[in-house]
Every structure is written in C-alpha cells, then in structure tokens.
Amino acid sequence: MAGFKNLDQELTPLHLPLSGGSIPPPLTRGGREGFGVGIIGGGYAGMAAAVALSERGIPVTVFESAQQLGGRARGVVHRDAQLDNGQHLLLGCYRQTLRLIEQVGGNLEQDFLRLPLQLDLHGKFSLRAPHLPAPLHLLVALLSARGLSFGARLNAARCMLALRRTNFLLPTDMTVAELLAQHGQDAELTQKLWEPLCIAALNTPLHKASAQVFLNVLRDAMNQSRADSDMLLPRVDFSALFPQRAASYVELRGGSVLTSCGVEKITPKDGGIELATAKNATTFSHVICAAPPAIAARLLRSTTALESVVTQIETLQHQPIYTVYLQYAPTVGLPYPMLGLYQRYSQWLFDKGQIAGQHGLLAAVISAEGIHQELPQEQLAQKVITELREEFGIADQPKWFKIIAEKHATFTCSPNLQRPSQQTALPGLLLAGDYTAGDYPATLEGAVLSGLRCANLILKL
Ligand SMILES: Cc1cc2nc3c(=O)[nH]c(=O)nc-3n(C[C@H](O)[C@H](O)[C@H](O)COP(=O)(O)OP(=O)(O)OC[C@H]3O[C@@H](n4cnc5c(N)ncnc54)[C@H](O)[C@@H]3O)c2cc1C
C-alpha cells in the first residue's frame, strides 16, 4: 500500500461534518482522523471508484441523488415486473466491469446468459461465430454469413483484415461512414453488418460516429480472445447486478452510500473540497464527481478554475435510446433470446423469458437519433406490435406496454471529440463518468474504467 502511505503523508485532516444529520462521522484509518473521499453519483463509474478505494482501506462517502443506485443502468419496476431503464448488453471484453461484479459477490455464470458472437437480422442476415480462436472465428463468421453475396462477405473479411494490419489505428479520425467508403463497403453490406454494429457499440449514426472509437471496440472485442466477443445478457436488473452489491462491499469496509442525497454545491475550502447537500456540508480531501455530464457541468460552474472543463462538457451532444417493453401472455416468445430486425423501428429484440425467466416479456430497443423520436408513445408501441406480428406472427395484443425514453442516454461519439480528462484544474477534484477521456464510447466499461482511473490517481498521489 505504498501509494496510500504517500497519500496519508500529504493530506491535511479533512472530512469534517459541519452539521449533524445523515452524514456519518469522520472515518479513521491507522488512528488518523479526517481522511476521506466524497463521490458524487452512484452509477457504474462512481461505484467502481468506491469499490477500488474501499478495497485499499480508503474511507469513501457516495452521494446519490436518486432513491436507487445505478444511474443510466438501473432497475425499474413496472406493474410488478422487474425491468431495466434499458436493455443493456455487455461484451466479454468488458474485463473491468466483469471483474468488479465478481469482486463484490456476483457470479458471472448465474448473473448472465452468455452467447457467442451472433448478429441475426430476422430472415435477412445471419452471422454466427464458430468455436475457433480469434480472429479466425470472426473471419469464418463473416465468410459464412447468410444474407449477403459471396463478394460482399469477402469484402467484409478483407476490410477486417486490413484494419487488423493497422492495429485498428487510424492516422486521423474520420466518421465510420467515411472509413467504410474507403474500404469499399457497399450499401447492403453496410446496412446489414456495419450499421447495426456501429449503432450498438457507439449509439451514434454512421455519418456522425468516430471511426477510431469504433475500431477501439472492434480491436478489444474481435481481435484477441474468442470469449472477448461473447455477448452477456444480464438475468438480474442493473441496480442489483453491480451498484447494490458494491454498496454492501463499501459499507462493510467502513464507507457510506447515501441515496436520495444529491450534492447541490461543490466549494474549494481549507485545502479540501466541501460538498453541500440539502441537509449538510462536508469537506473531503478528494472528490470524484461521477454525476452525468449536464449535472457535472452545473456543479463545477461556480469554480473559476474549472471554466474550461465546463465548456468542454457543455459542447458534448447526446443521443437517445428508447426501450419498448411489451408484456404478452407467457406462451409468447421469440426464436432467439436476442435478435435484430432489418430496416424496422425495432432494431434489437430481447426475449426476457429466455434471458431471465420473465415469460411473455419482450423488449424492443431503438438506439440513436431517428424518426421514432417524433412519434407519440402509443404510436411507437403500435409500430413495434405491428412489426412483431408481421415478423413472427405474434397476433395477440400485449397486456401492457411501457416505453422508457432515455433522451440523453449517451454522448454523441463523434470524430476527434475532446473529452474531459479525469484530472481537473482544482487539486483533489477528479471527474469520472462514461463521457470522460478514454478509449471507449459511452458504455458500462467506459464508465467503470473512468472510476478506476480516478481511484488510481488518488491512490498514487
Ligand atoms: C437505455 C440505455 C441503454 C444502454 N445500453 C448499454 C449497453 O447495452 N451496454 C453498455 O455498455 N452501455 C449501455 N448504456 C450506457 C451505460 O448505461 C452508461 O454508459 C453508464 O451507465 C454510465 O454510467 P456513469 O456512472 O458514467 O453515469 P450515470 O449512470 O449517469 O451515473 C451518474 C449518477 O449520478 C447521480 N447524480 C446525478 N446528479 C447527482 C447529484 N447532484 N448528486 C449526487 N448524485 C447525482 C445519478 O442519479 C446517477 O446515478 C446504455 C445507456 C442507456 C441509457
């Protein structure tokens, strides 16, 4: 714990509650009072940082404004059905997220339905990775895919090999659409293979999406080990999967996780940083702001030294994700746990019966901007119901539907985007979150990596 020793030497005693209430008393380590890290936000980024610091004996206090943990990956209950705010998918290469889930007590075998890489656009295109080592599994999958001419499949395989030869690195960033044009990928190949992959990975349309970030995902998912491209569909809700378990882990190690306790103000004070909630103000030696970008910008705005990072955050644009849940009779299901539709409103369909034993519950996911945003919810649900009838002969009407529209689901992952660094101009204040600097688009792994980076920066001080 050499890093921790240095940290102990450099810090002045802080973490001083100014008034009583729900904030716990100062924590101690090695007889020394007043050392603590305040974390704003109990999403995947904030809870990853909290676990990493607690593991090293550092007292943390997590402030979460919502009643529950998880943020943009959280459980939602509707009419007694356990849903998520959106159907998420993890990849086998999300190593840090999967490692942390296990560290806080999860069991990957039980928590996920794990499927080998497959891309199925019902009746129009189908690609399945065979049991071969990477990247052979992908090349064989591309060459044997159904729904494209042999020439198009060969072209896709050639493109993948050419990208691999460059280590998935571009001399200059460009849009995914421009990259595909450079590699001579035709319209049908793009619509059946690259577009679904790009939207799933970056939640950004091809003509706006960063080719380099797309290649980062391909590099990590497709190129090293076969298991990296596995698709993991959670059987438990996203609050339960990691953040709630992480909270128990943190509390067992002396930390606190406070829900319904939003931070309203950040103020540099006495060499530390004061966090004010509606009830209390507490000063910490370090603060990790892991709130979503718009809230982070609002909290940082009052500190002059942080003007440029606020401007950087405010220039980020955002993309939506809509999830349409439909509860049918328990006998209704889909041919596979997950499959896509070609040129339909519903981009991806999930059969929660096959995934989590919630029979008759289907989820349709519509990612990124599009004409679906202009439809009233009733009409959008009706479009999905019609598509299910036309594609799978599901003639019943659902008992209910529920649309969860996350309008700021992710940042728009455009080329050459300058994302804020985890370190800020205010000593002791760090930024975590899927939007902060990193290789990945807005994903769970990106969020977790940013939280771990902040924890490491504190540990190494
Ligand atoms: C519908 C949907 C589907 C998605 N699908 C996928 C997927 O399949 N795979 C994937 O990898 N990623 C997916 N993502 C992206 C992924 O969910 C996010 O990248 C990730 O959850 C972001 O985590 P975060 O911790 O950075 O931010 P957040 O989850 O936004 O966490 C921030 C937390 O801060 C809290 N907060 C806000 N204000 C305050 C305050 N003043 N004080 C204290 N707390 C505050 C919020 O309540 C929240 O809990 C999806 C996102 C959405 C919305």
The ligand as an SDF file (V2000), in Angstrom:
LIG
                    3D

 53 58  0  0  0  0  0  0  0  0999 V2000
  -31.1430    2.9140  -22.2880 C   0  0  0  0  0  0  0  0  0  0  0  0
  -29.6680    2.7190  -22.2210 C   0  0  0  0  0  0  0  0  0  0  0  0
  -29.0960    1.5720  -22.7610 C   0  0  0  0  0  0  0  0  0  0  0  0
  -27.7310    1.3800  -22.7030 C   0  0  0  0  0  0  0  0  0  0  0  0
  -27.1950    0.2270  -23.1880 N   0  0  0  0  0  0  0  0  0  0  0  0
  -25.8950   -0.0510  -22.9570 C   0  0  0  0  0  0  0  0  0  0  0  0
  -25.3620   -1.3330  -23.2850 C   0  0  0  0  0  0  0  0  0  0  0  0
  -26.0540   -2.1960  -23.8160 O   0  0  0  0  0  0  0  0  0  0  0  0
  -24.0630   -1.5700  -22.9820 N   0  0  0  0  0  0  0  0  0  0  0  0
  -23.2690   -0.6390  -22.3820 C   0  0  0  0  0  0  0  0  0  0  0  0
  -22.1160   -0.9350  -22.0940 O   0  0  0  0  0  0  0  0  0  0  0  0
  -23.7510    0.5940  -22.0710 N   0  0  0  0  0  0  0  0  0  0  0  0
  -25.0260    0.8980  -22.3370 C   0  0  0  0  0  0  0  0  0  0  0  0
  -25.5400    2.1180  -21.9950 N   0  0  0  0  0  0  0  0  0  0  0  0
  -24.6250    3.1450  -21.4530 C   0  0  0  0  0  0  0  0  0  0  0  0
  -24.3680    2.9370  -19.9620 C   0  0  0  0  0  0  0  0  0  0  0  0
  -25.5690    2.7000  -19.2780 O   0  0  0  0  0  0  0  0  0  0  0  0
  -23.7080    4.1950  -19.4230 C   0  0  0  0  0  0  0  0  0  0  0  0
  -22.5470    4.4470  -20.1730 O   0  0  0  0  0  0  0  0  0  0  0  0
  -23.3110    4.0820  -17.9580 C   0  0  0  0  0  0  0  0  0  0  0  0
  -24.3540    3.5640  -17.1840 O   0  0  0  0  0  0  0  0  0  0  0  0
  -22.9090    5.4670  -17.4510 C   0  0  0  0  0  0  0  0  0  0  0  0
  -22.5180    5.3640  -16.1040 O   0  0  0  0  0  0  0  0  0  0  0  0
  -21.9650    6.6230  -15.3080 P   0  0  0  0  0  0  0  0  0  0  0  0
  -21.6800    6.1570  -13.9420 O   0  0  0  0  0  0  0  0  0  0  0  0
  -20.8900    7.2700  -16.0990 O   0  0  0  0  0  0  0  0  0  0  0  0
  -23.1550    7.6790  -15.3030 O   0  0  0  0  0  0  0  0  0  0  0  0
  -24.6280    7.5700  -14.6840 P   0  0  0  0  0  0  0  0  0  0  0  0
  -25.1380    6.1930  -14.8290 O   0  0  0  0  0  0  0  0  0  0  0  0
  -25.4100    8.6610  -15.3210 O   0  0  0  0  0  0  0  0  0  0  0  0
  -24.4250    7.8320  -13.1330 O   0  0  0  0  0  0  0  0  0  0  0  0
  -24.4490    9.1200  -12.5750 C   0  0  0  0  0  0  0  0  0  0  0  0
  -25.1670    9.0610  -11.2340 C   0  0  0  0  0  0  0  0  0  0  0  0
  -25.1090   10.3460  -10.6350 O   0  0  0  0  0  0  0  0  0  0  0  0
  -26.3450   10.5740   -9.9830 C   0  0  0  0  0  0  0  0  0  0  0  0
  -26.4950   12.0230   -9.7600 N   0  0  0  0  0  0  0  0  0  0  0  0
  -26.9300   12.9610  -10.6310 C   0  0  0  0  0  0  0  0  0  0  0  0
  -26.9080   14.1740  -10.0370 N   0  0  0  0  0  0  0  0  0  0  0  0
  -26.4270   13.9960   -8.7910 C   0  0  0  0  0  0  0  0  0  0  0  0
  -26.1530   14.8800   -7.7050 C   0  0  0  0  0  0  0  0  0  0  0  0
  -26.3730   16.2080   -7.7950 N   0  0  0  0  0  0  0  0  0  0  0  0
  -25.6840   14.3630   -6.5520 N   0  0  0  0  0  0  0  0  0  0  0  0
  -25.4580   13.0250   -6.4360 C   0  0  0  0  0  0  0  0  0  0  0  0
  -25.7090   12.1530   -7.4260 N   0  0  0  0  0  0  0  0  0  0  0  0
  -26.1480   12.6350   -8.6020 C   0  0  0  0  0  0  0  0  0  0  0  0
  -27.3600    9.9840  -10.9640 C   0  0  0  0  0  0  0  0  0  0  0  0
  -28.5980    9.7510  -10.3380 O   0  0  0  0  0  0  0  0  0  0  0  0
  -26.6410    8.7060  -11.3730 C   0  0  0  0  0  0  0  0  0  0  0  0
  -26.9510    7.6270  -10.5200 O   0  0  0  0  0  0  0  0  0  0  0  0
  -26.9050    2.3600  -22.0930 C   0  0  0  0  0  0  0  0  0  0  0  0
  -27.4710    3.5180  -21.5660 C   0  0  0  0  0  0  0  0  0  0  0  0
  -28.8310    3.7030  -21.6190 C   0  0  0  0  0  0  0  0  0  0  0  0
  -29.4280    4.9450  -21.0180 C   0  0  0  0  0  0  0  0  0  0  0  0
  1  2  1  0
  2  3  1  0
  2 52  2  0
  3  4  2  0
  4  5  1  0
  4 50  1  0
  5  6  2  0
  6  7  1  0
  6 13  1  0
  7  8  2  0
  7  9  1  0
  9 10  1  0
 10 11  2  0
 10 12  1  0
 12 13  2  0
 13 14  1  0
 14 15  1  0
 14 50  1  0
 15 16  1  0
 16 17  1  0
 16 18  1  0
 18 19  1  0
 18 20  1  0
 20 21  1  0
 20 22  1  0
 22 23  1  0
 23 24  1  0
 24 25  2  0
 24 26  1  0
 24 27  1  0
 27 28  1  0
 28 29  2  0
 28 30  1  0
 28 31  1  0
 31 32  1  0
 32 33  1  0
 33 34  1  0
 33 48  1  0
 34 35  1  0
 35 36  1  0
 35 46  1  0
 36 37  1  0
 36 45  1  0
 37 38  2  0
 38 39  1  0
 39 40  1  0
 39 45  2  0
 40 41  1  0
 40 42  2  0
 42 43  1  0
 43 44  2  0
 44 45  1  0
 46 47  1  0
 46 48  1  0
 48 49  1  0
 50 51  2  0
 51 52  1  0
 52 53  1  0
M  END
$$$$
